[in-house]
């Protein structure tokens, strides 16, 4: 169960980092309201994930169990952003928001003032 939670969390984090973005038009109409337009990571786009864990029983309950569902989801998006920022350090790129589309990264590298716009 734990490995499935981690794999699912990493998938959510990858979605947060690169895919999942609500796009609105100038009238406030949502432009990607269906799964045809709202991108999510799929099984064929996921990397192979190797998990390892160390058991540290909780002293707060008689079974010693802890929750782990959020462990994969929370750090992954920002970790990808930091990795890209580090890889692009020669361009003095500062990534301050996700998701990171190719168009946003291109704009950041080329110093666009409005690098936070959507791809729609």
Rosetta blueprint (number, residue, H / E / L):
1 X L
2 X H
3 X H
4 X H
5 X H
6 X H
7 X H
8 X H
9 X H
10 X H
11 X H
12 X H
13 X H
14 X H
15 X H
16 X H
17 X H
18 X H
19 X H
20 X L
21 X L
22 X L
23 X L
24 X E
25 X L
26 X L
27 X L
28 X L
29 X L
30 X E
31 X L
32 X L
33 X L
34 X L
35 X L
36 X L
37 X L
38 X L
39 X L
40 X L
41 X L
42 X L
43 X H
44 X H
45 X H
46 X L
47 X L
48 X L
49 X L
50 X L
51 X L
52 X L
53 X L
54 X L
55 X L
56 X L
57 X L
58 X L
59 X L
60 X L
61 X L
62 X L
63 X L
64 X L
65 X L
66 X L
67 X L
68 X L
69 X L
70 X L
71 X L
72 X L
73 X H
74 X H
75 X H
76 X H
77 X H
78 X H
79 X H
80 X H
81 X H
82 X H
83 X H
84 X H
85 X H
86 X H
87 X H
88 X L
89 X H
90 X H
91 X H
92 X L
93 X L
94 X L
95 X L
96 X L
97 X L
98 X L
99 X L
100 X L
101 X L
102 X H
103 X H
104 X H
105 X H
106 X H
107 X H
108 X H
109 X H
110 X L
111 X L
112 X L
113 X L
114 X L
115 X L
116 X L
117 X L
118 X L
119 X L
120 X L
